[in-house]
Amino acid sequence: MCKVYSFRLNDNNPRESQAREVIEAWIGEGYSLRHVIVEALQILEVRNEQKDSLEVILEEIRAIGCKFSK
C-alpha cells in the first residue's frame, strides 16, 4: 500500500526556499524527489539516534563525575 504526502515550500520562508534549492540541485543530479526526501529523513533519524546516545553517555559521565567530586 502507498500513501501520498504532499506539501508546498514557500519562497518567502528562507528555510523553505533553501530546502527547495537543495531539492532542485539533487534532482539536477538525477535523483528523484522521492529519493531525496527518503534519504534526508533517514539521515535525520540516524542523527537523532546518535544525539540520544550521546546524551545518555553524557548523563553517565556526569553521574560518575559527581561520585568522584564528593
C-alpha positions in Angstrom: 0.0 0.0 0.0 1.2 3.5 -0.8 0.5 6.8 0.9 0.7 10.2 -0.7 2.4 13.0 1.2 2.0 16.5 -0.3 3.4 19.8 0.8 4.4 23.2 -0.5 7.5 25.2 0.1 7.1 28.9 0.5 9.8 31.0 -1.3 9.2 33.8 1.3 10.4 31.5 4.1 14.2 31.4 4.0 14.5 27.8 5.3 11.8 26.5 2.8 13.4 28.4 0.0 16.8 26.8 0.8 15.1 23.4 1.0 13.7 23.9 -2.4 17.1 24.8 -3.8 18.6 21.7 -2.3 15.9 19.5 -3.7 16.3 21.1 -7.2 20.1 20.6 -7.0 19.7 16.9 -6.2 17.1 16.5 -8.9 19.5 18.1 -11.3 22.0 15.4 -10.4 19.5 12.8 -11.5 17.9 11.8 -8.2 14.1 11.7 -7.8 12.2 13.8 -5.3 11.2 10.6 -3.5 14.8 9.5 -3.2 15.9 12.9 -1.8 13.2 13.1 0.8 13.7 9.4 1.9 17.4 9.8 2.2 17.1 13.1 4.1 14.6 11.6 6.6 16.8 8.6 7.2 19.9 10.7 7.9 17.8 12.9 10.2 16.7 9.8 12.1 20.2 8.4 12.5 21.5 11.8 13.6 18.7 11.9 16.2 19.5 8.4 17.5 23.2 9.4 17.8 22.2 12.6 19.7 20.1 10.5 22.1 23.1 8.1 22.6 25.4 11.0 23.3 23.0 12.4 25.8 22.9 9.1 27.7 26.7 8.9 27.7 27.0 12.5 29.0 24.5 11.7 31.8 26.6 8.7 32.8 29.8 10.8 32.7 28.1 13.5 34.9 26.9 10.8 37.3 30.5 9.4 37.6 31.9 12.9 38.0 29.5 13.6 40.8 30.6 10.5 42.6 34.3 11.5 42.4 33.8 15.1 43.3 32.4 14.2 46.8 
